[in-house]
Amino acid sequence: MATFFQAWRKRQADRQAAEWSDERDRALRTADRAPAAIRHDVRRVMETLIEGADEELEGALAELDQLLEPYPDLRASFFRLRVVDDAVEFLK
């Protein structure tokens, strides 16, 4: 029984890691679609949301919102990303 449980837990962990990797890639691809003038800053903010410390999330979300304010369609696509949504939920 313990062997089945260990295999199941490993499969779950592998699946979660793959999902997170896919979401990270999706977030960075979305950042690459930002206008050239803000692309570097948007990518930096996204990396902070993905890899940063908890205390950096609020500032990163505020900066992302400010950077994307002139681009409402792009802003909407960013705020649908799981990493951004997770950061918003964490701060609530």
Order of alpha helices (4+ residues) and beta strands (2+ residues): alpha-alpha-alpha-alpha-alpha
